[in-house]
Amino acid sequence: MHRSQLFCIVLALQSCAQSVSGLANVSSTSAVNDSADALPTGSGVSYISYSSTLTTLGSQASLVTASSGSNARTSTNTVLVATGTSILSIPSPTYTTPCNGFPEFCNRQYSNITYVAAHNSPFDIPNNLASNQDYGVITQLDNGIRMLQGQTHVVNGIVYFCHTSCELLNAGPAEAYFANVTTWLAANPNDVVTILIANGDYVSVGNFTHPIESSGLLKYAYIPSIIPMNLGDWPTLGELILKNQRAVIFMDYNANQTTVPYILDEFSQMWETPFDPTNQTFLCTVQRPPGISRAQAMERMYLANHNLNAPLNLFGSTVLVPDTAVLNDTNAASGYGSLGLAANNCAAAWGRPPNFLLVDYYNVGNGSVFDVAAQLNDVAYSNNNNNNNNNSSCCEISEKSFAGRRTQAGRILIPTFIIAGLLVL
């Protein structure tokens, strides 16, 4: 039996014939990696560290947002401008529209806001166990998602968004996905979106320039003035919007900001809690990059991985898939295993909330994930208008939703008709 047929049966893809036909035109030399969800190791994995700060745009007056404390989450009406030996206090820009849905964010540093992040944002394929979201990227952004994360693989020289393997789940070329993000940014000029590229094959950063540039996303890309950016170095959301640098692009492995300045190295500027968690305790410890001190971690943004997984063991292969049976608990604002509890535990442990809350099926919970972020940001969230200007509401469980069916059906099971089919084959 061909491997693609096996995946069609086991993962209940939308149509076996359709999937096999699609894969015929995308020949991948990589098989499903049993250890793909383990902490990356090997010669292709490295973590960048800097002994000094590099200036990329030359010397300029520094803008420092005034606040009532280093961890304050309140807006300010003044900035301090360093000019020579003196410091002048001048009024902040006046913003007539909200930034990312909230006027309070306009004068707040990018690094002083908590954003809801869609784990594997491109993977919204109906009836596929390896999917992580119900809705496509435009709806995600309309609903209030402000970080888009996704795993990429290179097949025949083209960058695709694929989950572990392009034979398991192929969400299409990265260029098409980035083009959708570009379209949304053009229609929403007062919003800043973060993109986190998971470089699944650990290829060089040059592979990603074409899809970003050809999609039109480059014109919105933020280029930092120094490398790396510490917690206090980031501009305000209002400054990013005024400069139209509204796409902040990170990559986990093999970024090189001296050659491609608009793809930022993740782990020299951000750390993550343990990823692909399978335990509802959701530890708030530094996993990646390994070996940094607490003092170093305090100077960087951080991402909380809050996407609960369950192992699927089939024919000697183990794949982690979303544990959709407890999604209502995982995405909740309070209670054991909830996003709210984990985020508040992180805030207590580090003296500040996470910058990014990475979740599966964000729509499960009737907007609870956005409520958690709003509480951490000290603003009010209403799911009747999702704090955007499009007047759409969040969040319903789609009728096509695999997550919706699984929250009713219990933990991940392989239906008996699939087992029977395997026996016949």
C-alpha angles and dihedrals in degrees: 000000000000114000092237090057090051092054091048091056100038098043096038094230117195093263128357094209092047093050095047090047091051093048092052088073094045108058110188124192092200123090126206107288111226090205097042091116095051123097104287115254137166139072093305093059120080137152120221120227129180127213090196140013119266120214112218104176102037129252118321140156110288121234116211118185111227115229140164092249143354092264098035116138096196128108124247135213099211140051129203116232118199111214117172108304098340134073120217126199113217133170118270118243114278113238118204095193132042121267112230087350098307129083088208090067097059095082095032121100117254087239092054098064133082114227130192110237127202110226108224090355096187093055102091097126109149118242095009118127090210094060119109103189139043099211137050124253097267092056090044091056093043089054093052107269107148103176121056116196126182142159118241135200129185116232121179090342095308124112112231132180101239133161109236089315134016087233091060098047127348114186094181137257119336090230092064092048092049089049089059090051090049091052091051093048090051090054094045107048095171098059134090119207128194121211122198114194116202104209097212096180095039090234123163119281091246089077090069101050095080098054092045095047097039092049091056092242093119093076089064097042119123117230113195121225094226138029119255108020113218122206095271097043099074122106122240120267088248092056092051090050095047090051091044090233092134102145114076106191123197131178124197102215135026099007113153112192094186090064101028105025097180095060104074123208106245105206099048088057104027138028131206137219115234108307129221091023118196096182125077093222090081101201117221098215129123111264102158126067092031122219102024119138125242089251090056091047091052090059094056138066116250140212124215113214104216102163109116115215137197124204117243110202116196130160095336095316126107121202124178113226131176113283093230094171092080100031093121089058095041094051095040125119093231143011137063113328092008128143090234094055094045094047092049090048088054092049090052093047096047104027092243136057123259115274093220131032108200112204142167122231093003090189093068107095101042094266096319093138090057091046089055092052092047092053091051089049092048093238133116121256125203120185091203090077103010088221093276129108097245096084092225120138132231136244135018130148106245118235088231090050117130087193091054093053093045094052086061099038100051131233124358111290133172106234117240093240089061091051089049090051091052091051091052092050 
